[in-house]
């Protein structure tokens, strides 16, 4: 899939690993990933208190789903990130650089007060455009 990063000098540059905007051809299938958390296949939460470990697990969960649909992490065009502590911004983006090739997806990151499990530190949902084979 061809993604094009869209930028404007009239808008500030991203402070993390994300694009101001992404343009892509609307050919293919849209894949909407529900909020992914640091749950293992057995449902347990991994990495309690460790934002690096939880971000990695979230990205692995997203990767597994997008690949199950026939795509790759490069096909993800948009993510929404919910965190318990906005101070984890830099750590989250260090991990994201390992999973999202350039151009990275457009992104929003918000701090929230609670998640569905007290050990969860991060949740990410995503939209991918997967080319038909």
KETI-89112 format. One record per atom (N, C-alpha, C, CB): residue in one letter; x, y, z. Coordinates in steps of 0.05 Angstrom, whole numbers, plus 5000, padded with zeros to 4 digits. Each point is the difference from the previous one (the first is absolute). Glycine has a CB too. Layout:
residues N
AXYZ
...
This chain:
residues 133
X501749765000
X498350245000
X501850255000
X496349755024
X503050444959
X501550255000
X498850205019
X501349914952
X500250165068
X499250215019
X501650244994
X498749675035
X500150564967
X501450254996
X499750175025
X499349984949
X503050115061
X499950185023
X499350284990
X503449725025
X494750414988
X499250274993
X500950185023
X496049834973
X505450395019
X501050195020
X499350284991
X503749695014
X496450495005
X499650284994
X501850175018
X495249914986
X506150285003
X501750185016
X498250175019
X503550014963
X493950005032
X498250165017
X499149845024
X498550244960
X502549515043
X499349835023
X502649915013
X495649844978
X504450155048
X502549925014
X500749714994
X499050335036
X503649624964
X501049734995
X499349815022
X503850194973
X495849555021
X499349815021
X502349985021
X497249744967
X502050225058
X502049975021
X500649715006
X498350435019
X500449394967
X500449715004
X500149874973
X497850015045
X502049724956
X500149844975
X497249974988
X504049755018
X495150474969
X497550004986
X500050214979
X497649835041
X500650164940
X499850194979
X497850205006
X501649664967
X498750595022
X497850195002
X497549904986
X503450385001
X497149494976
X497849894984
X501149794982
X497350435002
X501049384990
X500849784981
X497849994979
X502449745036
X498550264939
X498249964977
X500649734988
X499750504991
X498249365001
X500349744987
X497749954980
X502349825041
X498250024940
X497849924981
X498149835016
X503150024959
X494350015036
X498049865014
X499449734988
X498050435014
X503949464972
X499749734989
X500849805021
X500950164953
X497849615048
X500649805020
X497849985020
X504950084993
X495849805029
X498149965022
X500850175024
X499049534984
X499050585028
X500550155025
X499849805023
X498150434981
X503949595037
X500049835024
X499950185024
X502749634976
X495450345041
X499750165024
X500749825024
X496450294979
X505849785034
X500949855023
X498850125025
X504349874977
X494349975039
X499050095026
X502450075018
X495849724995
X503650415027
X502150085019
X501649755009
X497250395015
X505449624979
X501849785008
X501350085026
X500849864952
X499349955066
X501350045026
X502349805003
X495750185020
X505549825003
X502349825005
X499149735010
X502950405010
X495049504979
X499049735008
X501449794983
X495550195013
X505249595000
X501049764987
X497749844990
X504150005030
X496549804953
X497849834990
X498249885021
X502949904962
X498250045062
X498349895021
X498450215015
X503449645005
X496850614987
X498450215012
X501450155023
X496149744987
X506250165022
X501450145022
X501450254990
X500649565024
X499750634993
X501350254993
X503049975006
X495950285010
X505849784971
X502949985003
X501250275005
X500049594971
X502450425041
X501550245003
X498950205019
X501449934955
X497449985067
X498950195020
X502150205008
X496849655017
X502650614981
X501850215008
X502350064980
X498949875045
X501149994932
X502250034980
X498950094973
X502749645024
X497450624971
X498950114975
X501349894975
X498850415025
X503949544976
X501349884977
X498849734993
X504250255012
X495749575009
X498949734996
X497150014990
X503249835035
X495250344977
X497250014992
X499750124971
X498750055048
X502950154945
X499850114973
X500849794980
X500950465017
X501249394989
X500949784983
X497849794996
X504850085015
X493949845007
X497949804998
X497650114984
X501449815044
X497950444960
X497850124984
X500850004970
X498750295039
X503749794955
X500950004972
X500149714988
X502650425009
X498349395007
X500049724991
X497149914995
X504249915026
X493950164991
X497249924996
X499050134974
X499349965050
X501350294946
X499150134975
X501349874976
X499550435024
X503149514977
X501449874978
X498749724994
X504350245014
X495149615007
X498849744995
X497350024986
X502349835041
X496150374967
X497450034987
X500250104971
X498150105045
X503650104951
X500250114972
X501249784982
X500650475018
X501249374992
X501149784983
X497949784996
X504650105018
X493749855002
X497949804996
X498050094978
X500549875049
X499350394947
X498350114979
X501450034973
X497550245035
X505149674964
X501550014975
X501650254996
X496549724982
X503950445039
X501450254998
X502650005016
X495750234992
X505350015012
X502550055015
X499750265015
X502849754966
X499050295053
X499950245016
X500250254983
X502149765038
X499250234939
X500250234982
X497350074988
X504649864989
X493449965013
X497350064990
X498450165019
X500249584974
X500750455051
X498550165019
X500350304994
X500649645035
X497250494962
X500050294993
X499250185023
X499049864953
X499850035067
X499050175023
X500049845025
X497250274969
X503749855053
X499849885027
X499050215019
X503849684990
X494750235030
X499250165023
X501149865024
X495750174977
X505849985039
X501449895023
X498950125026
X504249934972
X495249905046
X499050085026
X501949905022
X495249994984
X505850205032
X502049935020
X499150095028
X503650034965
X497449835055
X499450085028
X501850235009
X498549535010
X503850504977
X501950215008
X501350124976
X500949765043
X498550494951
X501050144977
X503050035001
X495750254996
X505549725027
X502950025003
X501449764986
X499450245044
X499149564948
X501149774985
X500350054970
X498049705035
X501450544957
X500050074971
X502649914986
X497050395010
X505349695000
X502549944987
X500549694999
X501850445016
X497749425006
X500449715000
X498249864980
X501350035048
X496250064950
X498149884981
X501050044972
X496250085032
X504750154962
X501050064972
X502649864994
X497750445002
X504049515018
X502449834994
X499249734991
X502550255035
X495549634977
X499149734992
X498550024973
X499649865049
X498850344947
X498550034975
X501950014976
X496450245025
X505949884978
X502050024978
X500849724991
X501650445018
X498449375000
X500849724993
X497849864984
X502849985042
X494850104961
X497749864987
X498950144975
X498949835045
X501250434955
X498850154978
X502150124981
X496050105030
X504249794946
X502050124981
X499050274991
X501349544984
X500650625005
X499250264990
X498749974973
X503850215024
X494249964970
X498950205018
X498349875022
X500250344963
X500049755061
X498449885022
X497150094997
X504049995030
X494249874983
X497150084998
X499450275013
X498949514999
X498950604992
X498950235015
X499249905027
X498450244957
X501649945063
X499749905028
X498850215018
X503849704993
X494750215027
X499150175022
X500849855025
X496150204974
X504849945047
X500749885025
X498650165022
X504549834983
X494150035034
X498550125022
X500649865026
X496450144968
X503750025054
X500249885027
X497249965010
X504550235009
X495149535003
X497449935012
X500449925029
X498349844955
X499750185061
X500349955028
X499849705008
X498150455008
X500349404976
X499749715006
X499849844975
X497750125043
X503049624959
X499649814979
X498449775011
X504350144976
X495149665008
X498349785009
X501449815020
X497750034957
X505049995046
X501549855019
X502050185014
X499549574973
X500850425053
X501750195014
X503049994992
X496849975037
X504149804952
X502849984992
X500650104971
X500349615030
X497650464955
X500450104973
X500950295000
X496549684984
X505650365000
X501150274997
X499550134973
X503549865032
X495849984948
X499750104973
X498049834984
X504750175001
X493949964981
X498249864981
X500150154974
X496949855037
X503350004941
X500150134973
X498049864982
X504950115007
X493550064979
X498449894978
X501250114974
X495849975029
X503449904948
X501350074975
X498249964976
X504449885021
X496350254957
X498849964974
X502249934980
X496150325012
X503549474973
X501949924979
X498549984974
X502849745033
X498750314945
X499049964973
X501749784988
X498450484995
X500349295001
X501549764990
X499349954971
X499949805046
X502250194938
X499749954971
X498949724995
X503750324990
X494449654992
X499049744993
X502249864983
X495150165001
X505149585003
X502049844986
X498949924973
X501949845043
